[in-house]
Amino acid sequence: MAVIRMEPQDNLVIIDGFRLEGWVDQGVCEACGEPRVYYVAYDAFFCATCNRWLEFRCEDPGCDLCACRPARPLGT
């Protein structure tokens, strides 16, 4: 399980030392039940425990956010 800390005044989420702009949502991952995290840089929700995106990339080939989104939110 990932250790998630939030700095609400800065919209900063820290997951096992990895810092990102976003917030912890009240929704949960359907696979593990852990809270989902919103990642501002990619305009998408992910699960820190499963290290997977909870939303598909959009179908717009010109979308810069989806085009540069990594395969896993927290790396390999």
Backbone torsions as a table, in degrees:
resi	resn	phi	psi	omega
1	MET	NA	135.4	179.7
2	ALA	-76.0	145.0	175.1
3	VAL	-92.1	114.6	-176.2
4	ILE	-111.0	127.7	175.4
5	ARG	-124.9	146.6	-178.6
6	MET	-127.5	137.0	174.2
7	GLU	-109.1	87.0	-171.2
8	PRO	-58.3	-32.8	-177.8
9	GLN	-67.7	-23.2	-178.3
10	ASP	-110.0	3.9	-172.0
11	ASN	49.7	46.9	-177.8
12	LEU	-116.2	130.6	176.3
13	VAL	-115.6	133.6	179.2
14	ILE	-118.3	120.1	-177.3
15	ILE	-122.2	110.3	-177.6
16	ASP	47.6	42.6	179.1
17	GLY	87.3	-13.5	178.5
18	PHE	-83.3	122.5	-176.1
19	ARG	-103.8	135.0	176.9
20	LEU	-147.0	153.1	176.3
21	GLU	-80.3	125.8	-178.9
22	GLY	165.4	-157.4	178.8
23	TRP	-157.0	161.5	176.0
24	VAL	-90.0	127.1	-175.8
25	ASP	-91.8	165.9	176.6
26	GLN	-82.4	-16.5	176.1
27	GLY	-71.8	164.3	-178.9
28	VAL	-127.7	160.7	175.0
29	CYS	-70.5	132.0	179.8
30	GLU	-68.4	-25.8	-177.4
31	ALA	-78.9	-42.0	-173.8
32	CYS	-120.9	-13.3	179.0
33	GLY	82.8	2.8	178.9
34	GLU	-80.6	157.0	-179.5
35	PRO	-60.8	144.8	176.3
36	ARG	-88.7	154.6	-177.0
37	VAL	-119.5	136.7	176.0
38	TYR	-94.5	129.0	-178.5
39	TYR	-108.4	105.4	-174.5
40	VAL	-58.3	-42.9	-175.5
41	ALA	-58.4	-28.2	-178.0
42	TYR	-115.5	4.2	178.2
43	ASP	48.6	49.7	-176.6
44	ALA	-153.6	154.5	175.6
45	PHE	-92.2	148.9	175.9
46	PHE	-145.6	166.7	175.4
47	CYS	-106.0	121.8	-179.6
48	ALA	-71.8	-32.5	-179.7
49	THR	-70.3	-46.4	179.5
50	CYS	-82.3	-15.9	-175.4
51	ASN	52.5	52.0	178.1
52	ARG	-141.9	151.0	176.8
53	TRP	-71.8	143.8	179.2
54	LEU	-101.6	2.2	178.6
55	GLU	-133.8	145.3	175.6
56	PHE	-75.0	157.5	172.3
57	ARG	-67.8	150.5	178.7
58	CYS	-72.0	169.2	-175.9
59	GLU	-95.6	5.7	180.0
60	ASP	-81.8	112.3	-178.9
61	PRO	-64.2	-17.2	-179.9
62	GLY	-93.7	4.0	-178.4
63	CYS	-75.6	111.9	-179.7
64	ASP	-67.3	-34.0	-178.5
65	LEU	-64.4	-47.0	-178.6
66	CYS	-73.8	-34.8	-178.1
67	ALA	-63.7	-34.0	-177.1
68	CYS	-101.3	4.4	-179.3
69	ARG	-69.9	128.1	-179.9
70	PRO	-70.0	163.4	-179.9
71	ALA	-61.8	-37.4	178.3
72	ARG	-125.1	137.0	-176.7
73	PRO	-58.5	-37.7	-176.6
74	LEU	-106.2	18.7	-178.0
75	GLY	85.6	-167.0	-175.3
76	THR	-76.0	NA	NA
